[in-house]
Amino acid sequence: MRHALALILCLTAATAARACDTALVLAIDISGSVDAGEYALQTQGLALALMDGAVAEALVRGQVAVTVVQWSGVGAQAVVLPWQRMTDPGAVAALAREAATLPRAFDASDTAVGEAIAFSARQFDAVPDCRRRVIDISGDGDENAGFTVGRERAAAQRAGIEINAIAIEEMGASVPVTQFYLRWGITRGGFVVTARGLIDYPRAMREKLLRELTKPAA
């Protein structure tokens, strides 16, 4: 009996050690301001960030669950990669390969940031075992449709969901998209990483993933 109890305790401890730390929704802007070339830079940038050794290690260490959402105007949101568990380096590599060749879900449309947040928040129902729930939203403009971002950000915060952002800015000194996400998009304690054009997207995505995945436990 003692041996059986010890085995059960060991198995329980091993399961706990491998539990999902973070459920991560990567919500990618594919509105009308993102042309075909920029879309390719975005998907390739995501793939490159996922292939980074430090990012891959953090994903596996946290047994992170990842899904990818593409979003645009009102009613234009889609899951383009369903939830996948980053159980080992092979799982991360497979996710990176899929991310690099993602088809575009929508043609040109508006930018409904609030609807993107609401849609992303609903995806967490499928991963109830994960300790943290994080929405990563990336965008190159402020909201021009739907106009629900303040309400949906507040709803996500009440539900215990964290929102961080990548703001894709034009080249130059101004940061209007960054300021929009700082004011309206991220939750309390969240952060915005600024990318200077989509050519800077891989660096910004890597920085953001490492910052949130290596966040000290609360």
DAPEHU-V250878 format. One record per pair of residues at least 24 apart in sequence whose ideal C-beta (glycine too) atoms are under 10 Angstrom apart, sorted by the first residue. I is the first residue (numbers start at 0). J is the second residue. Records with the same first field share a line. If there is no record, write none. Layout:
I->J ; J
This chain:
16->62
17->62 ; 84 ; 86
18->61 ; 62 ; 128 ; 129 ; 130
19->61 ; 62 ; 63 ; 64 ; 84 ; 85 ; 86 ; 126 ; 127 ; 128 ; 129 ; 130 ; 131
20->57 ; 58 ; 60 ; 61 ; 62 ; 63 ; 64 ; 129 ; 130 ; 131 ; 212 ; 214 ; 216
21->57 ; 58 ; 61 ; 62 ; 63 ; 64 ; 65 ; 85 ; 126 ; 129 ; 130 ; 131 ; 132 ; 133 ; 161 ; 211 ; 212 ; 214
22->63 ; 64 ; 65 ; 66 ; 82 ; 84 ; 122 ; 123 ; 125 ; 126 ; 127 ; 128 ; 129 ; 130 ; 131 ; 132 ; 133 ; 134 ; 160
23->58 ; 61 ; 63 ; 64 ; 65 ; 66 ; 67 ; 82 ; 85 ; 126 ; 129 ; 131 ; 132 ; 133 ; 134 ; 135 ; 161 ; 163 ; 208 ; 211 ; 212
24->64 ; 65 ; 66 ; 67 ; 68 ; 78 ; 82 ; 115 ; 116 ; 118 ; 119 ; 120 ; 121 ; 122 ; 123 ; 126 ; 132 ; 133 ; 134 ; 135 ; 136 ; 160 ; 162
25->49 ; 65 ; 66 ; 67 ; 68 ; 69 ; 79 ; 80 ; 94 ; 98 ; 119 ; 133 ; 134 ; 135 ; 136 ; 137 ; 165 ; 204 ; 207 ; 208
26->66 ; 67 ; 68 ; 69 ; 70 ; 76 ; 112 ; 115 ; 116 ; 118 ; 119 ; 120 ; 122 ; 134 ; 135 ; 136 ; 137 ; 138 ; 162 ; 164
27->67 ; 68 ; 69 ; 70 ; 71 ; 79 ; 98 ; 101 ; 103 ; 104 ; 115 ; 135 ; 136 ; 137 ; 138 ; 165 ; 200
28->69 ; 70 ; 71 ; 110 ; 112 ; 115 ; 136 ; 137 ; 138 ; 139 ; 140 ; 165 ; 167 ; 176
29->69 ; 70 ; 71 ; 75 ; 77 ; 79 ; 101 ; 103 ; 104 ; 105 ; 106 ; 107 ; 108 ; 138
30->69 ; 70 ; 71 ; 72 ; 75 ; 105 ; 107 ; 108 ; 109 ; 110 ; 111 ; 112 ; 115 ; 138 ; 139 ; 140 ; 143 ; 144
31->71 ; 72 ; 105 ; 106 ; 107 ; 108 ; 109 ; 110 ; 140 ; 143
32->71 ; 107 ; 108 ; 109 ; 110 ; 138 ; 139 ; 140 ; 143 ; 167
33->71 ; 103 ; 107 ; 110 ; 138 ; 139 ; 140 ; 167 ; 197
34->107 ; 197
35->103
36->197
37->139 ; 167 ; 196 ; 197 ; 198 ; 200
38->69 ; 101 ; 102 ; 103 ; 197
39->99 ; 101 ; 103 ; 197
40->167 ; 196 ; 197 ; 198 ; 199 ; 200 ; 201
41->69 ; 98 ; 101 ; 103 ; 137 ; 139 ; 165 ; 167 ; 194 ; 197 ; 200 ; 201 ; 204
42->67 ; 69 ; 79 ; 97 ; 98 ; 99 ; 100 ; 101 ; 102 ; 103 ; 200
43->98 ; 99 ; 100 ; 197 ; 200 ; 201
44->98 ; 99 ; 137 ; 165 ; 194 ; 197 ; 198 ; 199 ; 200 ; 201 ; 202 ; 203 ; 204 ; 205
45->80 ; 94 ; 95 ; 97 ; 98 ; 99 ; 101 ; 135 ; 137 ; 200 ; 201 ; 204 ; 205 ; 208
46->94 ; 95 ; 96 ; 97 ; 98 ; 99 ; 100 ; 101 ; 201 ; 204
47->95 ; 98 ; 99 ; 200 ; 201 ; 202 ; 204 ; 205
48->95 ; 98 ; 200 ; 201 ; 202 ; 203 ; 204 ; 205 ; 206 ; 207 ; 208 ; 209
49->85 ; 91 ; 92 ; 93 ; 94 ; 95 ; 96 ; 97 ; 98 ; 99 ; 201 ; 204 ; 205 ; 208
50->91 ; 92 ; 94 ; 95 ; 96 ; 98 ; 99 ; 201 ; 205
51->91 ; 95 ; 201 ; 202 ; 204 ; 205 ; 208 ; 209
52->88 ; 91
53->205 ; 208 ; 209 ; 212 ; 213
54->85 ; 91 ; 95 ; 204 ; 205 ; 206 ; 207 ; 208 ; 209 ; 212 ; 213
55->85 ; 87 ; 88 ; 90 ; 91 ; 92 ; 94 ; 95 ; 208
56->88 ; 91 ; 209 ; 212 ; 213
57->85 ; 91 ; 208 ; 209 ; 211 ; 212 ; 213 ; 214
58->84 ; 85 ; 86 ; 87 ; 88 ; 90 ; 91 ; 94 ; 208 ; 212
59->84 ; 85 ; 86 ; 87 ; 88 ; 89 ; 90 ; 91
60->85 ; 212 ; 213
61->85 ; 129 ; 130 ; 131 ; 212 ; 213 ; 214
62->86 ; 87 ; 90 ; 128 ; 129 ; 130
63->90 ; 91 ; 129 ; 131 ; 133 ; 208 ; 211 ; 212
64->122 ; 123 ; 125 ; 126 ; 128 ; 129 ; 132
65->90 ; 91 ; 94 ; 98 ; 126 ; 135 ; 208
66->94 ; 119 ; 122 ; 123 ; 125 ; 126
67->94 ; 97 ; 98 ; 101 ; 135
68->104 ; 115 ; 118 ; 119 ; 122 ; 134 ; 135 ; 136
69->101 ; 102 ; 103 ; 104 ; 105 ; 115
70->104 ; 105 ; 108 ; 110 ; 111 ; 112 ; 114 ; 115 ; 116 ; 118 ; 119 ; 136 ; 137 ; 138
71->103 ; 104 ; 105 ; 106 ; 107 ; 108 ; 109 ; 110 ; 111 ; 114 ; 115 ; 144
72->105 ; 107 ; 108 ; 109 ; 110 ; 111 ; 114 ; 115 ; 143 ; 144 ; 145
73->108 ; 109 ; 110 ; 111 ; 113 ; 114 ; 144 ; 145 ; 146 ; 147
74->105 ; 108 ; 111 ; 114 ; 118 ; 144 ; 145
75->104 ; 105 ; 106 ; 108 ; 109 ; 110 ; 111 ; 114 ; 115 ; 118 ; 144
76->104 ; 105 ; 111 ; 114 ; 115 ; 116 ; 117 ; 118 ; 119 ; 121 ; 122
77->103 ; 104 ; 105 ; 118
78->104 ; 118 ; 119 ; 122 ; 125
79->103 ; 104
81->122 ; 125
82->122 ; 123 ; 125 ; 126 ; 129
84->126 ; 129
85->212
108->144
109->140 ; 142 ; 143 ; 144 ; 145
110->138 ; 139 ; 140 ; 141 ; 142 ; 143 ; 144 ; 145 ; 148
111->142 ; 143 ; 144 ; 145 ; 146 ; 147 ; 148 ; 151
112->136 ; 138 ; 140 ; 141 ; 142 ; 143 ; 144 ; 145 ; 146 ; 147 ; 148 ; 149 ; 151 ; 152 ; 164 ; 179 ; 180 ; 183 ; 184
113->142 ; 144 ; 145 ; 146 ; 147 ; 148 ; 149 ; 150 ; 151 ; 152 ; 154 ; 183 ; 184
114->142 ; 144 ; 145 ; 146 ; 147 ; 148 ; 151
115->142 ; 145 ; 147 ; 148 ; 151 ; 184
116->147 ; 148 ; 150 ; 151 ; 152 ; 153 ; 154 ; 155 ; 160 ; 162 ; 183 ; 184 ; 186
117->145 ; 147 ; 148 ; 150 ; 151 ; 152 ; 154 ; 155
118->151
119->151 ; 155 ; 160 ; 162
120->151 ; 152 ; 154 ; 155 ; 158 ; 160 ; 162
123->155 ; 158 ; 159 ; 160
130->216 ; 217
131->159 ; 160 ; 161 ; 211 ; 212 ; 214 ; 216 ; 217
132->158 ; 159 ; 160 ; 161 ; 162
133->160 ; 161 ; 162 ; 163 ; 186 ; 189 ; 211 ; 212 ; 214
134->160 ; 161 ; 162 ; 163 ; 164 ; 184 ; 185 ; 186 ; 189
135->161 ; 162 ; 163 ; 164 ; 165 ; 189 ; 192 ; 204 ; 207 ; 208 ; 211
136->162 ; 163 ; 164 ; 165 ; 166 ; 180 ; 184 ; 185 ; 189 ; 191
137->163 ; 164 ; 165 ; 166 ; 167 ; 176 ; 180 ; 192 ; 194 ; 197 ; 200 ; 203 ; 204 ; 207
138->164 ; 165 ; 166 ; 167 ; 176 ; 179 ; 180 ; 184
139->165 ; 166 ; 167 ; 168 ; 169 ; 176 ; 194 ; 196 ; 197 ; 200
140->166 ; 167 ; 168 ; 175 ; 176 ; 179
141->166 ; 175 ; 176 ; 178 ; 179 ; 180 ; 182 ; 183 ; 184
142->179 ; 183 ; 184
148->179 ; 180 ; 182 ; 183 ; 184
149->182 ; 183 ; 184
151->183 ; 184
152->180 ; 182 ; 183 ; 184 ; 185 ; 186 ; 187 ; 189
153->186
155->185 ; 186 ; 189
156->185 ; 186 ; 187 ; 188 ; 189
157->186
158->186
159->186
160->186 ; 189
161->185 ; 186 ; 187 ; 188 ; 189 ; 190 ; 211 ; 214
162->186 ; 187 ; 188 ; 189 ; 190 ; 191
163->188 ; 189 ; 190 ; 191 ; 192 ; 207 ; 208 ; 210 ; 211 ; 214
164->189 ; 190 ; 191 ; 192 ; 193 ; 203 ; 207
165->191 ; 192 ; 193 ; 194 ; 199 ; 200 ; 203 ; 204 ; 206 ; 207
166->191 ; 192 ; 193 ; 194 ; 195 ; 203
167->193 ; 194 ; 195 ; 196 ; 197 ; 199 ; 200 ; 203
168->193 ; 194 ; 195 ; 196 ; 199
169->195 ; 196
170->195 ; 196 ; 198 ; 199
171->195 ; 196
188->214 ; 217
